Amino acid sequence: MAIKELIGLAESQCEQHQADHSFRVMWLARRIFGLELANAPEEIRQNQNLYLQALDWAAVLHDREMSVTESYDFDHGKRAAGKVDELIGDKVSPEGREVIRFLCIVHVLDDKEIGDLTPAQEFLLKIFKDADALDRVRFDNGYALVESFMRFESAKELIQEAKELWERTKQGFDSPQAAFDAVFGNKVE
């Protein structure tokens, strides 16, 4: 994976969705992926690196295009998906870029609004939505984490880890690299 390029794209316009949020979502998605891999569709198990890479890039890009407004920006996922090829280029395979676009678009949607999915898409979407939701531990308002909305039991079991991760990384950072280092401890697991 091109870590330097990934880190460089992690800034957002939205104050609540800076690089630290992206990297916490990335870390949490990797944790859930590892915990659920035994139950993953065969396609995922056979191509683990492809799907982990797609989850990493989706974590970095999913909220990057969120606008700074008082109301929720429901189109930010579509805008992020529209920038995948421009921002990532050939660093990721065409199949991987398609997964990234998919995750960026559907992470905003209510589950009931999402049409038919392949088993691999459903698995990845559940991971990604749970990872993004787990980072809601940082909110104590209407955007707070709702455990009953979590899709995987393993994600529910990560709530305390998500809180500890937030405590370690909540102070704000002067660069995406500093945020990455705080979340990952200078390594990608």
N, C-alpha and C positions, 0 to 999 in steps of 0.2 A: 504494500500500500504506500502511496505517496503522502506520508505524514505531513511533510512541510507544506504541500499544496493544500491538504485538507485543513490544517491549522490556519493557513492564510485566508481561507474563505469563511471562517467561523463567526465573523462579526455580523450583527444585524442592526437594522435601524431602530428596532423596538427595545426600549430599556429593560423590559422583563425577559427578553430572549437574546441575551448576549452569548458570547463564546462559552462561558461557564455552563449555561443551560444546555447548549449543544453537546458539550463534552460529557455532562452528567447523563444526558439521554443516550449518548453513545455507549458509555460505560454500563448503564443499566440494561440497554438492549443486548450488549454482549453477555451480561450475566444471565439474563432470561434465556437467550439463545442457548447458552451452555447447559442450563438447567433443563431445558425442554428438548434438546437435540435428540434424545432417545425416542421421543414421541413424534418427531418431525416426519413429514412426508419424505419418501425415498429421494425425490428430486433434491430436496434440501440437504439430506445426509450425504448424497453423492457429490454435491457442489458447495460444501460448507464455506470455502474461502470466497467464492463469488457472492454468496448471500451475506456473509459477515461484512465484506467490503461495501456492499450496497446499503446495509444497515448503517455503517459508519458514515458514509456520504450523506445518506438521508438525514441522519441526526444533525449533521453540520448544516445542511441546506433547508430543512423543513420549515423553519421560522425566519429564515434570512430575509425574506421579502415582506414580512409583516409590517404594515404601516402603523404609524404612531397616531392613533385616534382614540377617542373616548369609547367607541363601540368596537365590538370584536370584528376583526377583518377576516371574513369568511373566504376571501379569494386569495389569501396569501399562499396557500398550498399550490394552487394552480400557477401563480406567478413563479414560485420557486421551481416547479416542474418545468416551466417554460425556459428556465435558465440553465438547466442541467447540462445540455450539450455545450453551451457557451462557456460555462465555468469549469466543467470537468474535462471536456475534450476527449482525447483518447486514453486518458489515465485509467478509465474503466471500460470494460467491454460493452458493446451495444446492448447485450442482454442485461448486464448490470445497470446500465443507465436507464433501461426501461423499468427495472425494479425500483430504482431511486425515484423516478418520475411518479410511478404508481404510489409509493409511500408518501411522497410529498403531497399529492393530491388528496388521497383518502384519509390522511391523518386528521384533517379538519372535519370531515363528514361524520354525522351521527351514524352509528352502525346500521340503523334501519334504512338509511339512504343509499347504502352501498349495494350494488347488484350482485349477481352471481360471481363467485370467485373460485379460482382453482384451489386445491388444497394447499399448495405452496404459497399462494397469495394470502390466503386466510391465515396461515401460520405466521407469516412475516408481519402482516397487519396487526395481529394480536400482540406480537412481541413489541412492535413499534409503538402502538397505542398505549400499552402498559408501561413501557419505558418512559414515554412522554408524560403519562399520567403520574407516574411515581415522582417525577420532579415537581409535582404540584405540592409536595410537602412544604415547599417554601412559602405557600400562600396561606393566610388565615382569614380568607374572605370567601366570596361566592365561587372562586376558582379553585378552592382547596380540593385535595385528593378525596375522592369518594371510593372507599374500598370495594363497595358492592359493584362498582362499574368495572373493576379489574377483570380481565379475561382468563388469566392463568392463576392457579393457586400458588405457583412458585413466585409469581410477581407479588402477590399479597404477602408472602413470606419475606420479601425484600423491603418492606416498608421501613423497618428500623434501619437497615443499611442505607436506604435512600435519605433518611433523616440525618444519619451520621455523615454521609457524603455532602449533604447540604451544609451542615455545620462546618465541615472542613473547607468548604469552597465558597461560602457566602459573602466574604469580605469584598469582593470585586477585584478586578485585575486590570493592570495597565496595558495588557496585550493578550491576544489569543494564545500565544505560546505559554504565558504565565498561567492562564486558566487551564490549558491542557496539562501542564506539569502538575498543577494542584490536584486535578482529578485523577490522573493516571500515575502520578509519582514517577514521571520521566520514562514510562514504558507503556506499551500497549500489551495487555495481557493476552 
